[in-house]
Amino acid sequence: MSTPAPSTPPEDPSLFRWTLSFLLVGMAWGLTNPFIRKAAVAYHPPKRAVLENPRSGVLKIWVLKAVFAMYDLLRRPSYAFPLLINLTGSVWFFLLIGGAELSLTVPIVNSLAFLFTVLGDWLADGKRVHRDTWIGMVLVLGGIGLCVHSKQ
């Protein structure tokens, strides 16, 4: 009779993998927000006869406007691609919170999303990053460091 091989517990992902995971989710959320906003602001709905019919009910027109707006925006690559990346980040986040400590994951990822949103604003709209924003970003990074240090 042979004895079964001892099972080894699964190894925790390395610090590099956790850091990379946090960065990817923060990037997926933060970098895409300004591009989604830019595409949504530039959206001008086309005229549709069904929406101009005065005999249609108010609720029907409201629902049709929402459906047409979603349809039109999702057909535009400038909106659809950043949205797809952003939603992919949400799936990654869901998978990440299954293995990482929740009290670290949520503040780190949301803080990184803020930092990457500032970078995305600069990339999408050429917005200048003011001195106070830089100071805030440094403080956010310090806060992330304190959270990580407190859990060690």
N, C-alpha and C positions, 0 to 999 in steps of 0.2 A: 504494500500500500504506500502510495506516495503522499507526502504532506504538501498541502498547497503552499505556494510561495507567499511569504508575508507581503501583505499589501502595504504600499507606501502611501502616506497621505499626499494629496496633490500639493505641489509647491505654490506658495503665494507668488503672484507676479512680482517681478523686480521693481525697485523704485523707479527705474528708467521707464518701464511699461506703464506704471501708474501716472507718472509725470506726462508721458506722451499722450496717454488717454485723456487726462484732464485738459491738456493743451488742445488736442483735436476737437473735443466737444466745445471748449471755449471759443475756438476759432470758427467752428461750424455755426455757432450761434451768433457770435459777435461780428465777425466779418461780413456775414450775409445780411444782417439787419439794415444797414444803410443802403445796400443795393436793392433790397426788397422795397424799402420806403421810396427810393428814387424812382423805381419803375411804377409804383402805385401812384405817386404824385403826378407823374407824366401821363397817366392814363386818362384819356378823354373818351367817354362812352359814345359809341356811334348811335345815330338816330335809328330807332326801331318803331315801325308802325304800330305794333301791338302795345307799346308803351304810351303811344299818343292817343289811343282810343279812349274818349271820355266815358264810354259806357262800361269800361272795365272797372272792377271794384278796386278800392284803394289797397286792400290787402293783396289782391292778385298782382297789381302793378308793383308793389313793394317787393313781393317774392320774386317776380320776374326780373326786376332790376338787380337784385342780389345774385340770382342765378346767371344772368348775362354778364355781370361784372366778374364773377368768378371764372366763367368760361373764357371771357376775353383776356383776363389777366393770365390765366394758366396757358393760354396759347402763345403768349409773348415770352420768348426765351429770356429776356432781361428780367422777368419776374419769376418764371418757372424754375430756372436753374438755381438761383440763390435759395428759393423756397425749398427745392428738393434737397439741397445741401443742409439747410437749416433743419429740416425734418429728419434727415439722416442723423444729424447731431443729437436730436431728441431720442432716437433709437439707441445710439451709442450710450447716451446718458442713462437710459433705462437699464442697459446691460451693465454699465459701470456701477450703478448703485446696488446691483445685486451682489457685488463682490467687494466693494470698497466701503469704508466706514462712512456712514451717511452724514455725520456731523462734520466731516472734512470735505466730502465730495461736493455737497451743495454749495457751501460758501466759496470753495476754490473755483468751481466751474462758473458760477455766476459772476465772481469777481473777474475771472479771466475773460468772460464774455463782455464785461464792461470795457476792459482794456482793449480788446480786439474791436469793439464797436468804435472806439475813438480812432483806431487805426483805419477801420473801414470807412469812417466819415472822411478821413483824409484822402483815402484812395478813391472813393466814389464821387465826392463833391469837392475835393481839394480844400477842405476846411482846415484852417490853421489851428494848431493845438496851442492853447494859451498856457501861460506859466502856471496858473492855478490848477489847470487840468493835469499838467505834468506832476505837480506836487501831490495832487489827489491820487494819481496813478502810483506814485512811489509809496504813498501811505497804504494803498490797497495791497501792493506787493508786500509791504511790511506786515500788514494784517494777515495775509496768507501765511507768511513765515511764522508768525506767532501761533496761528492755529495749528500748523504742522508741528511746531516745537512743543506745544502743550500736549500733544497726543503721543509724544515719544516717551 
